[in-house]
Amino acid sequence: MENFSFTVNPQTSASVHDHGIVILHLGSGQLYTSNETGARIWRRIEQQLPLEAIADEISAEYQIDRSASREHVVAFLAELEQHTLIQREMVS
């Protein structure tokens, strides 16, 4: 996933609130929820930041080890991608 950024699937609609995020996949009608960390990652996906930049930000924001941050971000992105909420794109 190193050389990739992600974009939001156009068939999704998200609502960010104080305690997290709710994402609706319009094609399937499925709802997904996450906490405020997930909402922060989602916002960075909307900005099309690459994985490494997202992991750096999460590490700094929550004062956790960079490798642990990256591991958690990768797992979250994989989950979003599995449910077709985001799409992977090559970073040039």
Gaussian input, Z-matrix of N, CA and C with variables (Angstrom, degrees):
# hf/3-21g

backbone

0 1
 N
 C     1     B1
 C     2     B2     1     A1
 N     3     B3     2     A2     1     D1
 C     4     B4     3     A3     2     D2
 C     5     B5     4     A4     3     D3
 N     6     B6     5     A5     4     D4
 C     7     B7     6     A6     5     D5
 C     8     B8     7     A7     6     D6
 N     9     B9     8     A8     7     D7
 C    10    B10     9     A9     8     D8
 C    11    B11    10    A10     9     D9
 N    12    B12    11    A11    10    D10
 C    13    B13    12    A12    11    D11
 C    14    B14    13    A13    12    D12
 N    15    B15    14    A14    13    D13
 C    16    B16    15    A15    14    D14
 C    17    B17    16    A16    15    D15
 N    18    B18    17    A17    16    D16
 C    19    B19    18    A18    17    D17
 C    20    B20    19    A19    18    D18
 N    21    B21    20    A20    19    D19
 C    22    B22    21    A21    20    D20
 C    23    B23    22    A22    21    D21
 N    24    B24    23    A23    22    D22
 C    25    B25    24    A24    23    D23
 C    26    B26    25    A25    24    D24
 N    27    B27    26    A26    25    D25
 C    28    B28    27    A27    26    D26
 C    29    B29    28    A28    27    D27
 N    30    B30    29    A29    28    D28
 C    31    B31    30    A30    29    D29
 C    32    B32    31    A31    30    D30
 N    33    B33    32    A32    31    D31
 C    34    B34    33    A33    32    D32
 C    35    B35    34    A34    33    D33
 N    36    B36    35    A35    34    D34
 C    37    B37    36    A36    35    D35
 C    38    B38    37    A37    36    D36
 N    39    B39    38    A38    37    D37
 C    40    B40    39    A39    38    D38
 C    41    B41    40    A40    39    D39
 N    42    B42    41    A41    40    D40
 C    43    B43    42    A42    41    D41
 C    44    B44    43    A43    42    D42
 N    45    B45    44    A44    43    D43
 C    46    B46    45    A45    44    D44
 C    47    B47    46    A46    45    D45
 N    48    B48    47    A47    46    D46
 C    49    B49    48    A48    47    D47
 C    50    B50    49    A49    48    D48
 N    51    B51    50    A50    49    D49
 C    52    B52    51    A51    50    D50
 C    53    B53    52    A52    51    D51
 N    54    B54    53    A53    52    D52
 C    55    B55    54    A54    53    D53
 C    56    B56    55    A55    54    D54
 N    57    B57    56    A56    55    D55
 C    58    B58    57    A57    56    D56
 C    59    B59    58    A58    57    D57
 N    60    B60    59    A59    58    D58
 C    61    B61    60    A60    59    D59
 C    62    B62    61    A61    60    D60
 N    63    B63    62    A62    61    D61
 C    64    B64    63    A63    62    D62
 C    65    B65    64    A64    63    D63
 N    66    B66    65    A65    64    D64
 C    67    B67    66    A66    65    D65
 C    68    B68    67    A67    66    D66
 N    69    B69    68    A68    67    D67
 C    70    B70    69    A69    68    D68
 C    71    B71    70    A70    69    D69
 N    72    B72    71    A71    70    D70
 C    73    B73    72    A72    71    D71
 C    74    B74    73    A73    72    D72
 N    75    B75    74    A74    73    D73
 C    76    B76    75    A75    74    D74
 C    77    B77    76    A76    75    D75
 N    78    B78    77    A77    76    D76
 C    79    B79    78    A78    77    D77
 C    80    B80    79    A79    78    D78
 N    81    B81    80    A80    79    D79
 C    82    B82    81    A81    80    D80
 C    83    B83    82    A82    81    D81
 N    84    B84    83    A83    82    D82
 C    85    B85    84    A84    83    D83
 C    86    B86    85    A85    84    D84
 N    87    B87    86    A86    85    D85
 C    88    B88    87    A87    86    D86
 C    89    B89    88    A88    87    D87
 N    90    B90    89    A89    88    D88
 C    91    B91    90    A90    89    D89
 C    92    B92    91    A91    90    D90
 N    93    B93    92    A92    91    D91
 C    94    B94    93    A93    92    D92
 C    95    B95    94    A94    93    D93
 N    96    B96    95    A95    94    D94
 C    97    B97    96    A96    95    D95
 C    98    B98    97    A97    96    D96
 N    99    B99    98    A98    97    D97
 C   100   B100    99    A99    98    D98
 C   101   B101   100   A100    99    D99
 N   102   B102   101   A101   100   D100
 C   103   B103   102   A102   101   D101
 C   104   B104   103   A103   102   D102
 N   105   B105   104   A104   103   D103
 C   106   B106   105   A105   104   D104
 C   107   B107   106   A106   105   D105
 N   108   B108   107   A107   106   D106
 C   109   B109   108   A108   107   D107
 C   110   B110   109   A109   108   D108
 N   111   B111   110   A110   109   D109
 C   112   B112   111   A111   110   D110
 C   113   B113   112   A112   111   D111
 N   114   B114   113   A113   112   D112
 C   115   B115   114   A114   113   D113
 C   116   B116   115   A115   114   D114
 N   117   B117   116   A116   115   D115
 C   118   B118   117   A117   116   D116
 C   119   B119   118   A118   117   D117
 N   120   B120   119   A119   118   D118
 C   121   B121   120   A120   119   D119
 C   122   B122   121   A121   120   D120
 N   123   B123   122   A122   121   D121
 C   124   B124   123   A123   122   D122
 C   125   B125   124   A124   123   D123
 N   126   B126   125   A125   124   D124
 C   127   B127   126   A126   125   D125
 C   128   B128   127   A127   126   D126
 N   129   B129   128   A128   127   D127
 C   130   B130   129   A129   128   D128
 C   131   B131   130   A130   129   D129
 N   132   B132   131   A131   130   D130
 C   133   B133   132   A132   131   D131
 C   134   B134   133   A133   132   D132
 N   135   B135   134   A134   133   D133
 C   136   B136   135   A135   134   D134
 C   137   B137   136   A136   135   D135
 N   138   B138   137   A137   136   D136
 C   139   B139   138   A138   137   D137
 C   140   B140   139   A139   138   D138
 N   141   B141   140   A140   139   D139
 C   142   B142   141   A141   140   D140
 C   143   B143   142   A142   141   D141
 N   144   B144   143   A143   142   D142
 C   145   B145   144   A144   143   D143
 C   146   B146   145   A145   144   D144
 N   147   B147   146   A146   145   D145
 C   148   B148   147   A147   146   D146
 C   149   B149   148   A148   147   D147
 N   150   B150   149   A149   148   D148
 C   151   B151   150   A150   149   D149
 C   152   B152   151   A151   150   D150
 N   153   B153   152   A152   151   D151
 C   154   B154   153   A153   152   D152
 C   155   B155   154   A154   153   D153
 N   156   B156   155   A155   154   D154
 C   157   B157   156   A156   155   D155
 C   158   B158   157   A157   156   D156
 N   159   B159   158   A158   157   D157
 C   160   B160   159   A159   158   D158
 C   161   B161   160   A160   159   D159
 N   162   B162   161   A161   160   D160
 C   163   B163   162   A162   161   D161
 C   164   B164   163   A163   162   D162
 N   165   B165   164   A164   163   D163
 C   166   B166   165   A165   164   D164
 C   167   B167   166   A166   165   D165
 N   168   B168   167   A167   166   D166
 C   169   B169   168   A168   167   D167
 C   170   B170   169   A169   168   D168
 N   171   B171   170   A170   169   D169
 C   172   B172   171   A171   170   D170
 C   173   B173   172   A172   171   D171
 N   174   B174   173   A173   172   D172
 C   175   B175   174   A174   173   D173
 C   176   B176   175   A175   174   D174
 N   177   B177   176   A176   175   D175
 C   178   B178   177   A177   176   D176
 C   179   B179   178   A178   177   D177
 N   180   B180   179   A179   178   D178
 C   181   B181   180   A180   179   D179
 C   182   B182   181   A181   180   D180
 N   183   B183   182   A182   181   D181
 C   184   B184   183   A183   182   D182
 C   185   B185   184   A184   183   D183
 N   186   B186   185   A185   184   D184
 C   187   B187   186   A186   185   D185
 C   188   B188   187   A187   186   D186
 N   189   B189   188   A188   187   D187
 C   190   B190   189   A189   188   D188
 C   191   B191   190   A190   189   D189
 N   192   B192   191   A191   190   D190
 C   193   B193   192   A192   191   D191
 C   194   B194   193   A193   192   D192
 N   195   B195   194   A194   193   D193
 C   196   B196   195   A195   194   D194
 C   197   B197   196   A196   195   D195
 N   198   B198   197   A197   196   D196
 C   199   B199   198   A198   197   D197
 C   200   B200   199   A199   198   D198
 N   201   B201   200   A200   199   D199
 C   202   B202   201   A201   200   D200
 C   203   B203   202   A202   201   D201
 N   204   B204   203   A203   202   D202
 C   205   B205   204   A204   203   D203
 C   206   B206   205   A205   204   D204
 N   207   B207   206   A206   205   D205
 C   208   B208   207   A207   206   D206
 C   209   B209   208   A208   207   D207
 N   210   B210   209   A209   208   D208
 C   211   B211   210   A210   209   D209
 C   212   B212   211   A211   210   D210
 N   213   B213   212   A212   211   D211
 C   214   B214   213   A213   212   D212
 C   215   B215   214   A214   213   D213
 N   216   B216   215   A215   214   D214
 C   217   B217   216   A216   215   D215
 C   218   B218   217   A217   216   D216
 N   219   B219   218   A218   217   D217
 C   220   B220   219   A219   218   D218
 C   221   B221   220   A220   219   D219
 N   222   B222   221   A221   220   D220
 C   223   B223   222   A222   221   D221
 C   224   B224   223   A223   222   D222
 N   225   B225   224   A224   223   D223
 C   226   B226   225   A225   224   D224
 C   227   B227   226   A226   225   D225
 N   228   B228   227   A227   226   D226
 C   229   B229   228   A228   227   D227
 C   230   B230   229   A229   228   D228
 N   231   B231   230   A230   229   D229
 C   232   B232   231   A231   230   D230
 C   233   B233   232   A232   231   D231
 N   234   B234   233   A233   232   D232
 C   235   B235   234   A234   233   D233
 C   236   B236   235   A235   234   D234
 N   237   B237   236   A236   235   D235
 C   238   B238   237   A237   236   D236
 C   239   B239   238   A238   237   D237
 N   240   B240   239   A239   238   D238
 C   241   B241   240   A240   239   D239
 C   242   B242   241   A241   240   D240
 N   243   B243   242   A242   241   D241
 C   244   B244   243   A243   242   D242
 C   245   B245   244   A244   243   D243
 N   246   B246   245   A245   244   D244
 C   247   B247   246   A246   245   D245
 C   248   B248   247   A247   246   D246
 N   249   B249   248   A248   247   D247
 C   250   B250   249   A249   248   D248
 C   251   B251   250   A250   249   D249
 N   252   B252   251   A251   250   D250
 C   253   B253   252   A252   251   D251
 C   254   B254   253   A253   252   D252
 N   255   B255   254   A254   253   D253
 C   256   B256   255   A255   254   D254
 C   257   B257   256   A256   255   D255
 N   258   B258   257   A257   256   D256
 C   259   B259   258   A258   257   D257
 C   260   B260   259   A259   258   D258
 N   261   B261   260   A260   259   D259
 C   262   B262   261   A261   260   D260
 C   263   B263   262   A262   261   D261
 N   264   B264   263   A263   262   D262
 C   265   B265   264   A264   263   D263
 C   266   B266   265   A265   264   D264
 N   267   B267   266   A266   265   D265
 C   268   B268   267   A267   266   D266
 C   269   B269   268   A268   267   D267
 N   270   B270   269   A269   268   D268
 C   271   B271   270   A270   269   D269
 C   272   B272   271   A271   270   D270
 N   273   B273   272   A272   271   D271
 C   274   B274   273   A273   272   D272
 C   275   B275   274   A274   273   D273

   B1=1.4531
   B2=1.5266
   B3=1.3229
   B4=1.4542
   B5=1.5168
   B6=1.3028
   B7=1.4521
   B8=1.5209
   B9=1.3057
   B10=1.4485
   B11=1.5168
   B12=1.3024
   B13=1.4568
   B14=1.5212
   B15=1.2903
   B16=1.4550
   B17=1.5105
   B18=1.3143
   B19=1.4522
   B20=1.5209
   B21=1.2929
   B22=1.4543
   B23=1.5273
   B24=1.3164
   B25=1.4608
   B26=1.5343
   B27=1.3234
   B28=1.4703
   B29=1.5263
   B30=1.3227
   B31=1.4702
   B32=1.5244
   B33=1.3344
   B34=1.4552
   B35=1.5163
   B36=1.3074
   B37=1.4514
   B38=1.5208
   B39=1.3301
   B40=1.4574
   B41=1.5184
   B42=1.3212
   B43=1.4536
   B44=1.5280
   B45=1.3357
   B46=1.4544
   B47=1.5195
   B48=1.3286
   B49=1.4651
   B50=1.5197
   B51=1.3059
   B52=1.4690
   B53=1.5244
   B54=1.3069
   B55=1.4626
   B56=1.5172
   B57=1.3297
   B58=1.4574
   B59=1.5116
   B60=1.3212
   B61=1.4604
   B62=1.5232
   B63=1.3177
   B64=1.4622
   B65=1.5203
   B66=1.3290
   B67=1.4630
   B68=1.5251
   B69=1.3187
   B70=1.4579
   B71=1.5171
   B72=1.3284
   B73=1.4667
   B74=1.5182
   B75=1.3327
   B76=1.4587
   B77=1.5254
   B78=1.3291
   B79=1.4623
   B80=1.5176
   B81=1.3378
   B82=1.4669
   B83=1.5189
   B84=1.3318
   B85=1.4574
   B86=1.5168
   B87=1.3260
   B88=1.4636
   B89=1.5262
   B90=1.3335
   B91=1.4590
   B92=1.5189
   B93=1.3120
   B94=1.4589
   B95=1.5208
   B96=1.3154
   B97=1.4592
   B98=1.5216
   B99=1.3147
   B100=1.4546
   B101=1.5227
   B102=1.3196
   B103=1.4625
   B104=1.5248
   B105=1.3342
   B106=1.4611
   B107=1.5275
   B108=1.3216
   B109=1.4661
   B110=1.5217
   B111=1.3280
   B112=1.4627
   B113=1.5192
   B114=1.3243
   B115=1.4650
   B116=1.5234
   B117=1.3095
   B118=1.4695
   B119=1.5324
   B120=1.3288
   B121=1.4651
   B122=1.5233
   B123=1.3237
   B124=1.4674
   B125=1.5321
   B126=1.3290
   B127=1.4661
   B128=1.5297
   B129=1.3201
   B130=1.4699
   B131=1.5293
   B132=1.3117
   B133=1.4693
   B134=1.5281
   B135=1.3262
   B136=1.4663
   B137=1.5295
   B138=1.3274
   B139=1.4677
   B140=1.5341
   B141=1.3092
   B142=1.4630
   B143=1.5282
   B144=1.3305
   B145=1.4554
   B146=1.5247
   B147=1.3281
   B148=1.4548
   B149=1.5273
   B150=1.3013
   B151=1.4641
   B152=1.5283
   B153=1.3187
   B154=1.4641
   B155=1.5229
   B156=1.3222
   B157=1.4666
   B158=1.5277
   B159=1.3182
   B160=1.4708
   B161=1.5248
   B162=1.3252
   B163=1.4711
   B164=1.5300
   B165=1.3384
   B166=1.4664
   B167=1.5225
   B168=1.3297
   B169=1.4593
   B170=1.5322
   B171=1.3164
   B172=1.4698
   B173=1.5279
   B174=1.3220
   B175=1.4619
   B176=1.5233
   B177=1.3206
   B178=1.4618
   B179=1.5295
   B180=1.3180
   B181=1.4695
   B182=1.5299
   B183=1.3175
   B184=1.4625
   B185=1.5267
   B186=1.3405
   B187=1.4603
   B188=1.5243
   B189=1.3483
   B190=1.4593
   B191=1.5227
   B192=1.3107
   B193=1.4519
   B194=1.5227
   B195=1.3209
   B196=1.4761
   B197=1.5215
   B198=1.3362
   B199=1.4680
   B200=1.5235
   B201=1.3229
   B202=1.4703
   B203=1.5219
   B204=1.3231
   B205=1.4627
   B206=1.5231
   B207=1.3185
   B208=1.4695
   B209=1.5220
   B210=1.3268
   B211=1.4723
   B212=1.5350
   B213=1.3158
   B214=1.4678
   B215=1.5319
   B216=1.3223
   B217=1.4631
   B218=1.5278
   B219=1.3331
   B220=1.4676
   B221=1.5277
   B222=1.3185
   B223=1.4730
   B224=1.5283
   B225=1.3211
   B226=1.4639
   B227=1.5249
   B228=1.3327
   B229=1.4652
   B230=1.5275
   B231=1.3223
   B232=1.4686
   B233=1.5223
   B234=1.3140
   B235=1.4696
   B236=1.5348
   B237=1.3191
   B238=1.4674
   B239=1.5248
   B240=1.3239
   B241=1.4632
   B242=1.5272
   B243=1.3142
   B244=1.4739
   B245=1.5207
   B246=1.3139
   B247=1.4750
   B248=1.5297
   B249=1.3197
   B250=1.4749
   B251=1.5318
   B252=1.3200
   B253=1.4615
   B254=1.5221
   B255=1.3390
   B256=1.4553
   B257=1.5150
   B258=1.3359
   B259=1.4622
   B260=1.5227
   B261=1.3270
   B262=1.4611
   B263=1.5248
   B264=1.3402
   B265=1.4555
   B266=1.5182
   B267=1.3321
   B268=1.4626
   B269=1.5267
   B270=1.3424
   B271=1.4504
   B272=1.5202
   B273=1.3084
   B274=1.4748
   B275=1.4982
   A1=111.97
   A2=118.98
   A3=121.35
   A4=114.37
   A5=118.87
   A6=122.00
   A7=112.62
   A8=116.35
   A9=120.60
   A10=111.02
   A11=114.04
   A12=120.96
   A13=104.52
   A14=115.83
   A15=119.82
   A16=109.34
   A17=115.48
   A18=121.28
   A19=108.46
   A20=115.17
   A21=121.28
   A22=108.40
   A23=115.99
   A24=121.11
   A25=107.75
   A26=117.76
   A27=119.11
   A28=113.69
   A29=117.22
   A30=120.17
   A31=111.90
   A32=117.17
   A33=119.99
   A34=110.38
   A35=114.39
   A36=122.18
   A37=106.12
   A38=116.85
   A39=120.53
   A40=110.99
   A41=114.78
   A42=122.00
   A43=107.90
   A44=115.55
   A45=121.30
   A46=107.98
   A47=116.13
   A48=121.02
   A49=109.08
   A50=118.18
   A51=122.31
   A52=113.96
   A53=117.68
   A54=120.58
   A55=113.82
   A56=118.28
   A57=119.09
   A58=113.41
   A59=114.21
   A60=120.87
   A61=109.85
   A62=115.22
   A63=122.48
   A64=105.73
   A65=115.55
   A66=121.15
   A67=108.30
   A68=115.54
   A69=121.79
   A70=108.42
   A71=115.95
   A72=120.45
   A73=105.78
   A74=115.93
   A75=121.18
   A76=112.71
   A77=117.52
   A78=121.13
   A79=113.05
   A80=116.21
   A81=119.76
   A82=112.83
   A83=116.88
   A84=120.06
   A85=113.43
   A86=117.63
   A87=121.67
   A88=110.73
   A89=115.50
   A90=122.68
   A91=109.26
   A92=116.30
   A93=122.98
   A94=107.74
   A95=116.83
   A96=120.87
   A97=109.48
   A98=115.04
   A99=121.09
   A100=108.31
   A101=114.75
   A102=121.14
   A103=111.12
   A104=116.69
   A105=119.38
   A106=112.52
   A107=118.27
   A108=119.65
   A109=109.67
   A110=116.60
   A111=120.75
   A112=111.18
   A113=116.75
   A114=120.53
   A115=110.56
   A116=116.83
   A117=121.05
   A118=109.66
   A119=117.11
   A120=121.17
   A121=109.80
   A122=117.34
   A123=121.31
   A124=110.80
   A125=116.73
   A126=120.67
   A127=110.71
   A128=116.66
   A129=120.34
   A130=110.84
   A131=116.96
   A132=120.24
   A133=108.81
   A134=116.73
   A135=120.44
   A136=111.10
   A137=116.58
   A138=121.59
   A139=111.15
   A140=116.75
   A141=124.89
   A142=112.81
   A143=115.81
   A144=120.07
   A145=109.29
   A146=117.96
   A147=120.17
   A148=111.48
   A149=114.95
   A150=122.87
   A151=111.97
   A152=117.29
   A153=120.56
   A154=111.96
   A155=117.51
   A156=121.04
   A157=110.50
   A158=116.89
   A159=120.72
   A160=109.66
   A161=116.66
   A162=121.03
   A163=110.81
   A164=117.06
   A165=120.65
   A166=110.90
   A167=116.19
   A168=120.24
   A169=111.35
   A170=116.97
   A171=120.74
   A172=110.38
   A173=116.77
   A174=121.69
   A175=110.90
   A176=116.45
   A177=120.87
   A178=111.85
   A179=116.06
   A180=120.79
   A181=111.90
   A182=117.15
   A183=120.92
   A184=112.93
   A185=116.04
   A186=122.75
   A187=111.98
   A188=114.64
   A189=120.54
   A190=108.81
   A191=115.37
   A192=121.73
   A193=110.68
   A194=116.63
   A195=122.28
   A196=112.16
   A197=118.19
   A198=119.97
   A199=111.30
   A200=117.12
   A201=120.10
   A202=110.03
   A203=116.13
   A204=120.45
   A205=110.20
   A206=116.41
   A207=120.95
   A208=110.57
   A209=115.99
   A210=120.92
   A211=110.78
   A212=116.77
   A213=120.88
   A214=111.61
   A215=116.45
   A216=119.84
   A217=109.69
   A218=117.69
   A219=121.27
   A220=110.24
   A221=117.45
   A222=120.91
   A223=110.47
   A224=117.05
   A225=120.30
   A226=110.82
   A227=116.87
   A228=120.57
   A229=111.28
   A230=116.75
   A231=120.49
   A232=110.57
   A233=116.64
   A234=121.16
   A235=110.58
   A236=116.22
   A237=119.95
   A238=110.90
   A239=115.52
   A240=120.10
   A241=111.25
   A242=116.36
   A243=120.93
   A244=111.62
   A245=116.39
   A246=121.37
   A247=111.83
   A248=116.38
   A249=125.04
   A250=113.28
   A251=115.59
   A252=120.37
   A253=110.60
   A254=116.19
   A255=121.94
   A256=108.97
   A257=114.10
   A258=120.57
   A259=107.97
   A260=115.75
   A261=122.19
   A262=109.75
   A263=115.62
   A264=121.09
   A265=109.28
   A266=116.40
   A267=121.66
   A268=109.81
   A269=115.41
   A270=121.48
   A271=107.15
   A272=116.70
   A273=118.63
   A274=112.50
   D1=-1.51
   D2=-173.30
   D3=-59.42
   D4=-42.78
   D5=-174.77
   D6=-96.06
   D7=31.25
   D8=-176.95
   D9=-125.14
   D10=149.99
   D11=163.78
   D12=-119.93
   D13=175.35
   D14=-176.39
   D15=-131.22
   D16=150.85
   D17=174.34
   D18=-124.31
   D19=153.38
   D20=178.24
   D21=-73.69
   D22=133.83
   D23=175.43
   D24=-62.72
   D25=130.04
   D26=-178.99
   D27=-62.59
   D28=-13.74
   D29=178.21
   D30=-90.49
   D31=22.04
   D32=177.01
   D33=-119.00
   D34=154.78
   D35=173.77
   D36=-136.34
   D37=130.07
   D38=-176.14
   D39=-122.05
   D40=146.81
   D41=175.51
   D42=-127.03
   D43=112.91
   D44=178.59
   D45=-93.00
   D46=134.97
   D47=177.45
   D48=-134.00
   D49=-177.83
   D50=-174.23
   D51=-57.53
   D52=-31.62
   D53=-173.85
   D54=-109.07
   D55=6.62
   D56=178.84
   D57=154.78
   D58=-143.89
   D59=-174.24
   D60=-146.68
   D61=147.53
   D62=170.68
   D63=-122.02
   D64=128.76
   D65=-178.71
   D66=-120.17
   D67=129.69
   D68=176.82
   D69=-108.99
   D70=125.45
   D71=172.01
   D72=-89.91
   D73=108.02
   D74=-173.75
   D75=-63.53
   D76=-32.78
   D77=-179.01
   D78=-68.12
   D79=-40.31
   D80=-176.39
   D81=-100.68
   D82=-17.59
   D83=-176.47
   D84=79.24
   D85=6.30
   D86=-178.53
   D87=-80.79
   D88=142.81
   D89=175.07
   D90=-107.05
   D91=141.60
   D92=177.68
   D93=-130.74
   D94=144.42
   D95=178.30
   D96=-128.99
   D97=155.88
   D98=175.08
   D99=-152.82
   D100=167.24
   D101=-179.83
   D102=-79.93
   D103=-171.84
   D104=-176.18
   D105=-68.38
   D106=-26.87
   D107=175.04
   D108=-66.55
   D109=-42.96
   D110=176.04
   D111=-60.94
   D112=-38.59
   D113=177.97
   D114=-64.96
   D115=-39.73
   D116=178.99
   D117=-63.69
   D118=-44.32
   D119=178.18
   D120=-62.53
   D121=-43.41
   D122=179.73
   D123=-58.25
   D124=-43.81
   D125=179.56
   D126=-61.29
   D127=-37.23
   D128=178.80
   D129=-71.17
   D130=-31.95
   D131=174.35
   D132=-65.42
   D133=-42.61
   D134=177.61
   D135=-58.72
   D136=-31.40
   D137=178.37
   D138=-85.24
   D139=-1.00
   D140=-179.88
   D141=58.84
   D142=37.39
   D143=174.80
   D144=-73.23
   D145=144.77
   D146=177.22
   D147=-72.07
   D148=160.70
   D149=-178.94
   D150=-48.81
   D151=-49.42
   D152=-175.22
   D153=-62.08
   D154=-37.73
   D155=178.24
   D156=-67.11
   D157=-38.78
   D158=178.43
   D159=-65.45
   D160=-45.46
   D161=-179.91
   D162=-62.37
   D163=-40.82
   D164=177.64
   D165=-60.64
   D166=-44.40
   D167=-178.22
   D168=-65.24
   D169=-44.65
   D170=179.62
   D171=-63.13
   D172=-41.77
   D173=178.26
   D174=-59.09
   D175=-47.22
   D176=-179.17
   D177=-68.56
   D178=-44.13
   D179=-176.38
   D180=-63.43
   D181=-43.24
   D182=-175.38
   D183=-102.20
   D184=5.00
   D185=178.42
   D186=50.30
   D187=51.61
   D188=175.73
   D189=-117.11
   D190=159.27
   D191=179.52
   D192=-53.82
   D193=138.78
   D194=-177.33
   D195=-58.72
   D196=-41.14
   D197=-179.06
   D198=-69.02
   D199=-36.04
   D200=176.73
   D201=-67.47
   D202=-41.09
   D203=178.08
   D204=-60.01
   D205=-47.85
   D206=-178.94
   D207=-60.50
   D208=-43.15
   D209=-179.74
   D210=-59.39
   D211=-44.34
   D212=-179.24
   D213=-69.45
   D214=-39.96
   D215=178.67
   D216=-64.56
   D217=-44.15
   D218=178.50
   D219=-58.80
   D220=-44.28
   D221=-179.72
   D222=-63.28
   D223=-42.17
   D224=-179.72
   D225=-66.28
   D226=-44.44
   D227=178.03
   D228=-61.56
   D229=-39.93
   D230=178.85
   D231=-62.63
   D232=-39.31
   D233=178.55
   D234=-65.59
   D235=-45.01
   D236=177.88
   D237=-61.83
   D238=-42.12
   D239=-179.30
   D240=-66.69
   D241=-39.45
   D242=178.48
   D243=-58.55
   D244=-36.29
   D245=-179.22
   D246=-92.19
   D247=12.23
   D248=179.51
   D249=53.97
   D250=35.70
   D251=176.19
   D252=-86.62
   D253=-23.81
   D254=176.41
   D255=-132.62
   D256=165.24
   D257=178.46
   D258=-129.10
   D259=140.34
   D260=-179.25
   D261=-85.62
   D262=139.14
   D263=177.64
   D264=-135.69
   D265=143.48
   D266=178.64
   D267=-69.51
   D268=138.95
   D269=173.02
   D270=-92.99
   D271=128.79
   D272=-179.08
   D273=-95.40

